[in-house]
Amino acid sequence: MKPASLEYVRPRSMEEALAVLSDETANAKIFAGGQSLGPMLNLRLTRPAKLVDIRHIPELKAVRADARLCSIGATFTHAELEDGAIEDFTRGLLPYVARGIAYRAVRNRGTVGGSLAHADPAADWVSTMAAIDATIVIRGQAGERRVPAQQFLAGAFTTELGDTELLTAVELPRFSAAARWGYYKVCRKTGEFAKAIGLAIQDPKIGLFRILAGSPEGRPALLTRSAETLATRGAEHAARDAREEIEEVLPNLAPAHRQQLIAAVQRSLGQILLVEAA
Ligand SMILES: Cc1cc2nc3c(=O)[nH]c(=O)nc-3n(C[C@H](O)[C@H](O)[C@H](O)COP(=O)(O)OP(=O)(O)OC[C@H]3O[C@@H](n4cnc5c(N)ncnc54)[C@H](O)[C@@H]3O)c2cc1C
């Protein structure tokens, strides 16, 4: 099937895009990489009257960085992060995650902002940005607002974004040289959406200790108690605590799925141990 007939607009600035989106009678939808929206249009699961292609807006391809924070524009593609098109603020984590998303043809077009706005809970960036303690930057006609990535996802395919707003950038803390991280994605074959994601980060210099269990069932879960153990007693003890905490914070998971999550989180912590032992 092909999409129902629609108007295509290609704004050259954020203001132009927001002006189109703010007209609530226009029934407009943002188009970024089209990797999720394309199939939905073809299947006529969504029928916007206007597609607003945001790929030619320079501000959405901007990188800003200082000693503490880094901001990457929403339309950077997974492939650009994989290829190191921007400075590696996270000591290899972003390129590593990007490399495991889908396959190259999808990564060439799919964008970080599109993935976050689409909010598939199985998506790699949804879990990664929540684990990193990133901030999502949102622009509307009324101005700019910032939402912590962990709160941005309200539930599966539901976010804090309004229909007339644009996700413009993601702000991340800059990891120090002491940072260690582990990322483990359980999926049937390489490049598929995750069945479970485990992500552990320890960066004592900037005080960032986070452990996350990401699942297609809904919002990713931060394991705060295990993260405290990671900070005070290290990854091996945290891996033991994580099993119990996953059972507590995600009590309704099917046993097989819970086991996948526990394995993903424990393996991510195991990756930290391996780096420390090297
Ligand atoms: C075969 C296949 C396999 C895949 N495997 C994986 C995988 O393993 N892991 C993974 O994480 N993802 C996977 N994906 C998803 C893919 O990586 C894309 O990131 C994702 O589809 C959406 O990004 P996009 O830029 O293409 O957004 P689009 O498809 O253009 O848009 C998606 C939605 O977000 C909205 N939107 C887009 N950009 C913005 C913005 N800046 N502000 C506000 N709203 C916006 C659109 O209006 C639309 O509703 C896969 C996709 C395919 C087709």
The ligand as an SDF file (V2000), in Angstrom:
LIG
                    3D

 53 58  0  0  0  0  0  0  0  0999 V2000
   13.6240   -2.9780   10.0370 C   0  0  0  0  0  0  0  0  0  0  0  0
   13.8070   -2.0300   11.1900 C   0  0  0  0  0  0  0  0  0  0  0  0
   14.5200   -2.4710   12.2900 C   0  0  0  0  0  0  0  0  0  0  0  0
   14.6870   -1.6160   13.3870 C   0  0  0  0  0  0  0  0  0  0  0  0
   15.4280   -2.0380   14.4710 N   0  0  0  0  0  0  0  0  0  0  0  0
   15.6330   -1.2210   15.5030 C   0  0  0  0  0  0  0  0  0  0  0  0
   16.4380   -1.6230   16.6200 C   0  0  0  0  0  0  0  0  0  0  0  0
   16.9950   -2.7150   16.6810 O   0  0  0  0  0  0  0  0  0  0  0  0
   16.5760   -0.7280   17.6480 N   0  0  0  0  0  0  0  0  0  0  0  0
   16.0100    0.5140   17.6160 C   0  0  0  0  0  0  0  0  0  0  0  0
   16.1810    1.2640   18.5660 O   0  0  0  0  0  0  0  0  0  0  0  0
   15.2660    0.9220   16.5660 N   0  0  0  0  0  0  0  0  0  0  0  0
   15.0710    0.1030   15.5180 C   0  0  0  0  0  0  0  0  0  0  0  0
   14.3210    0.5380   14.4590 N   0  0  0  0  0  0  0  0  0  0  0  0
   13.7500    1.9220   14.4950 C   0  0  0  0  0  0  0  0  0  0  0  0
   14.6630    2.9420   13.7640 C   0  0  0  0  0  0  0  0  0  0  0  0
   15.8950    2.8740   14.3400 O   0  0  0  0  0  0  0  0  0  0  0  0
   14.2470    4.4720   13.8400 C   0  0  0  0  0  0  0  0  0  0  0  0
   15.0040    5.1250   14.7710 O   0  0  0  0  0  0  0  0  0  0  0  0
   12.9260    4.7270   14.2760 C   0  0  0  0  0  0  0  0  0  0  0  0
   12.1440    3.9890   13.3550 O   0  0  0  0  0  0  0  0  0  0  0  0
   12.4370    6.2090   14.2180 C   0  0  0  0  0  0  0  0  0  0  0  0
   13.3680    7.1330   13.7580 O   0  0  0  0  0  0  0  0  0  0  0  0
   13.1290    8.0170   12.4610 P   0  0  0  0  0  0  0  0  0  0  0  0
   14.1450    9.1010   12.4830 O   0  0  0  0  0  0  0  0  0  0  0  0
   13.0900    7.1490   11.2630 O   0  0  0  0  0  0  0  0  0  0  0  0
   11.6950    8.6870   12.7450 O   0  0  0  0  0  0  0  0  0  0  0  0
   10.3880    8.7870   11.8300 P   0  0  0  0  0  0  0  0  0  0  0  0
    9.9930    7.4280   11.3780 O   0  0  0  0  0  0  0  0  0  0  0  0
   10.5540    9.8260   10.7850 O   0  0  0  0  0  0  0  0  0  0  0  0
    9.3510    9.3250   12.9260 O   0  0  0  0  0  0  0  0  0  0  0  0
    8.9000    8.5110   13.9730 C   0  0  0  0  0  0  0  0  0  0  0  0
    7.8920    9.3060   14.8320 C   0  0  0  0  0  0  0  0  0  0  0  0
    8.5600   10.3170   15.5790 O   0  0  0  0  0  0  0  0  0  0  0  0
    8.0790   11.6340   15.2120 C   0  0  0  0  0  0  0  0  0  0  0  0
    9.2680   12.4810   15.1720 N   0  0  0  0  0  0  0  0  0  0  0  0
   10.4160   12.2280   14.4750 C   0  0  0  0  0  0  0  0  0  0  0  0
   11.3510   13.1570   14.7540 N   0  0  0  0  0  0  0  0  0  0  0  0
   10.7980   14.0050   15.6530 C   0  0  0  0  0  0  0  0  0  0  0  0
   11.2770   15.1710   16.3360 C   0  0  0  0  0  0  0  0  0  0  0  0
   12.5310   15.6200   16.1820 N   0  0  0  0  0  0  0  0  0  0  0  0
   10.4190   15.8080   17.1700 N   0  0  0  0  0  0  0  0  0  0  0  0
    9.1600   15.3460   17.3640 C   0  0  0  0  0  0  0  0  0  0  0  0
    8.6510   14.2520   16.7560 N   0  0  0  0  0  0  0  0  0  0  0  0
    9.4670   13.5900   15.9040 C   0  0  0  0  0  0  0  0  0  0  0  0
    7.3710   11.4520   13.8800 C   0  0  0  0  0  0  0  0  0  0  0  0
    6.3310   12.4030   13.6880 O   0  0  0  0  0  0  0  0  0  0  0  0
    6.8320   10.0390   14.0130 C   0  0  0  0  0  0  0  0  0  0  0  0
    5.6430   10.0560   14.7620 O   0  0  0  0  0  0  0  0  0  0  0  0
   14.1320   -0.2890   13.3660 C   0  0  0  0  0  0  0  0  0  0  0  0
   13.3990    0.1360   12.2370 C   0  0  0  0  0  0  0  0  0  0  0  0
   13.2360   -0.7200   11.1590 C   0  0  0  0  0  0  0  0  0  0  0  0
   12.4750   -0.2270    9.9630 C   0  0  0  0  0  0  0  0  0  0  0  0
  1  2  1  0
  2  3  1  0
  2 52  2  0
  3  4  2  0
  4  5  1  0
  4 50  1  0
  5  6  2  0
  6  7  1  0
  6 13  1  0
  7  8  2  0
  7  9  1  0
  9 10  1  0
 10 11  2  0
 10 12  1  0
 12 13  2  0
 13 14  1  0
 14 15  1  0
 14 50  1  0
 15 16  1  0
 16 17  1  0
 16 18  1  0
 18 19  1  0
 18 20  1  0
 20 21  1  0
 20 22  1  0
 22 23  1  0
 23 24  1  0
 24 25  2  0
 24 26  1  0
 24 27  1  0
 27 28  1  0
 28 29  2  0
 28 30  1  0
 28 31  1  0
 31 32  1  0
 32 33  1  0
 33 34  1  0
 33 48  1  0
 34 35  1  0
 35 36  1  0
 35 46  1  0
 36 37  1  0
 36 45  1  0
 37 38  2  0
 38 39  1  0
 39 40  1  0
 39 45  2  0
 40 41  1  0
 40 42  2  0
 42 43  1  0
 43 44  2  0
 44 45  1  0
 46 47  1  0
 46 48  1  0
 48 49  1  0
 50 51  2  0
 51 52  1  0
 52 53  1  0
M  END
$$$$
